[in-house]
Amino acid sequence: MPEDFPDYVDVDYSDGEGEEPEDYASMEHKIEKAIEVTREGLEQYENPAVMWTGGKDSTLTLYFIKEVAEKYDLPTPTAVFIDHFQHFDEIHDFVSKWEDEWDLDVVYASNDDVGDYAEENDLSPGDDIPIDALNDHNQHHVREILEYEEDTFPFLLDTYVGNHLLKTVALNETIEELDIDGIISGVRWDEQEARADETFFSPRHDPDIYPPHDRVQPILQFDERAVWDAFWHFVVPDTVEEYPDDGYVPQSDDDLPNGLTQDDIPVSPKYFAGFRSLGSEVSTEKSDEEPAWLQDLEDTTERAGRAQDKEDLMERLRDLGYM
């Protein structure tokens, strides 16, 4: 990480403070802001990267990055995919396909110390891993940073220790290894209470917690409905040649126009199947039989299909570097 960070970066860390999705009433206003933040992020940081989970929010963010990079002749940053060992197979397939289709440079970040132990001992999600079986780096995180006192922890993503080791530690190690100074992510204000106070440029400069960097968040102003509207009227028409230019909202996976199939569309098949949040194969279930964008987005919880969604846990994890 450059020693003078963040002195060479000139961004407004208060941009978006006190705002909410309703302050960006039209789709045009939302898109205009997303492009503005994306361009500033690509221009201000010497070595930015984009977080890509294969989900709708990070894929929408990646779309804005590709469009801005092409329009302003800027390099497309590396995409970082956190492999936490408990993804749906369809997520890996989706990321692999669109990595090739969009000619992306994707780095797969993972905590191999934990993953290798689970594989070598034929563990299933939920099985216990002894703390003393971990390397010194992971033991330090568990004992000194998380202040976890048990002898074992469950090999499970949606727990305090599991989430931190499998996601946050993997991400922070990648930030350090690649000297990333700006992480562009698809965080939204409306997604969780723990994210409601985020700003478009958010500093993460405490070297005792994470490698110093900034979070760049171009779609804070989108709500879930706006994300899907953007997909079916902008992202898909712009990236799929055979799709109607003015957009089309499919009612099912076999209701795509012009002979197109799910495989032709940069939307995860899990959303077609009724999932609204992808999480992990262990702890996430579909919330309805209808595709995600046809569900009652306004009156139901986006993460209702997840096993845990505790705001105090999210707040603690975010303080440690989680997205």
Buried (B, 14 or more C-beta within 10 A) or exposed (E): BEEEBBEEBEBEBEBBEEBEBEEBEEBEEBBEBBBBBBBBBBEBBEBBBBBBBBBBBBBBBBBBBBBBBEEEEBEBBBBBBBBBBBBBEBBBBBBEBBBEEBEBEBBEBBBBBBBEBBEEEEBEBEEEBEBEBBEEEBBEBBEEBBEBEEEEBBBBBBBBBBBBBBBBBBBBBBBBEBBBBBBBBBBBBBBBEBBEEBBBBBBBEEEEBBBBBBBBBBBBBBBBEBBBBBBBBBBBBBBBEEBEEEBBBBEEBEEBEEEBEBEBBBBBBBBBBBBBBBBBBBBBEBBBEBBBBBBEBEEEEBBBBBBBBEEEBBBBBBEBBBB
